[in-house]
Amino acid sequence: MAARGQFQVELDKIKILIIELAHGAEKSLSQAVEALYNSDLELAKEVIAYDKLLDKKDLEINETAILLIAKQQPVASDLRRLIVAIRISSDLERMADNAKNIAKSTIHLGKDHGIKIHSELKDMRDIALKMIDLSIKAYENEDITLARKLAELDDLVDGMYSKILTELLEETATDPQKIQHIMQMAFSGRYIERFGDHATNIGENIMYLVKGESFNLN
Amino acid sequence: MGVAMMDKKFVSNIVENDEYIFNIEDFNLWYGSNQAIYGVNLTIPKNKITAVIGPSGCGKSTLLKTLNRMNDMIPGVKTSGQILYQDQDIFRKKQMVEELRTQVGMVFQKPNPFPKSIYENIAYGPRIHGIKKKKILDEIVEKSLRGAAIWDEVKDRLNQNAYSLSGGQQQRVCIARCLAIEPNVLLMDEPTSALDPISTLKIEELIKDLKDKYTIIIVTHNMQQAARISDKTAFMLNGELVEFTDTDTLFSNPKDKRTEDYITGRFG
C-alpha cells in the first residue's frame, strides 16, 4: 500500500467530498419539500442559495479527480473509482438541482395559492431520501447488494408519480383556472421522480465500479 | 497437474481465433539451483504485440531470452517443458540456434550499435548470410532503415559512425539491423527505458507499424507503454504467469487480484 500512499489519501479525500455533497443534496430535497408544504418562501430561497455551494463542491470533485487522472495515470479499479466519482458527483449535483427546482416552484406558487398539496409528494420524498441514503451507503462501502435495492425503490417512486400525475390531470379538468398552479405541483412530482432516477444511476455506477461492467437498474 | 491442465486450456482459449507463433508448455527454468520460471503455459499470437510485465526478478526477461535461446550462454541454466516455435521444439537436437536467432531477433535495453558506420551496422548481418552484391546490400540497408522509420534522418550520412546518432536514433538503427535479416519475431527487452519521452514515443509508433509484418514480444517496466502498444499482456510474478489476456481487459478489469495490485501500484 505504501507505494501509492499519497494517491490513496487523495482518493479518500474525493470520497469524503462526495459523501458531503450527498448529504447536501439530501438536505436540499428535505427542505425543498418542507417549504412546498408550508408555503415557506424563505426556506425555498435558502434552498436555492445553498445549491450554489453544492455546485461548487461538484466542481471541486471534478477538478480533483481530473488532476489525479493526469498525475497518477490510474488503471483498472483505481481508474473506475475516479470515473465513477465524477459521474456520481454529477448525479448528486443534478439531484440538488431538482430540489432547487421544487424550491422555485414553491416561490412560483406563492403564499396563498389554495392548492391542495398531495400527501403522496411527501411519501415520494421519503422514498427518494431513503434512496439517496442507500446509494451513498452503497458508495461508501462499495456494496452492490445495497445498490441493487435502489431499482425496487425507483419503481415505487415512478408508480407514485404516475398516480399523482393522473390525479392532477383530473383536477385540471375540474378546475381549469388553477392549471398554472397544478402544473407546478406536477413539476414538483417530476423533480422528485428524477431525484430517484439519479440515485439509481449512482447504484449503477457502484456496480460498474465493483464489477467492471455496465448495468442497467432502471 | 489439474491446475496446469486448466491453465493450458485457459491460455489456449484466449488465442483460439489467432494464429500463434510460439507455444510455451509447462516451461520451467533454473539458474543452477534457483528456479526462475515455474510451469509457464503461454501461446504467443502471430503478428501481434505481446507485452510481458511484472516486477524486477519475476522472470520476464529470462522468459524472453529463452525464446531465441540467449540463455544457452549462461552457465548452469536448466530447463524443462516445451517451447514450440512454429510447431517445432526450439530445444530439439536438430535446432540450429543461429537459424532460430535469425528468425527471432532481439533488441536490447541499451542501444548497442556496432562501432561502425550506419551502413555497415545494417549490412553486417546480410553479409554474414552470404549477400555480397553492393546493389542488393544497398537495397537491404535502405529497406531496413525505412522499416525502422529512420531512413530520412540518416540517408545523407550513412557512412558516419552509428555512435554519432542520438540514443533514440541508435535504437532505431538497432531495430533496422534486426530487420535486415528478415526475422519473423522481434524480441524487445525494455527497448525504450534508456530513451527520452519523444524518442520513446517514436519507437512505440514504430513498434505498432512493425506488427503487420512481425510478431513482437516486448518486456517492459513501463506499464503505460504496455497498455498503449500491446494487443495482449502477460503478467508474471515470482516466476509464474499470473494472467494473460487482451491488454484492454488486463488494464481495465484484470481477473487476478495480484494483477490488479501490481498495475495499480499496490506493490512492485
Interface residues (C-beta under 8 A of the other chain):
Chain A: M1 A3 R4 F7 Q73 P74 V75 A76 S77 D78 L79 R80 G212 E213
Chain B: M223 Q224 A227 F251 S252 N253 P254 E260 I263 T264 G265 R266 F267 G268
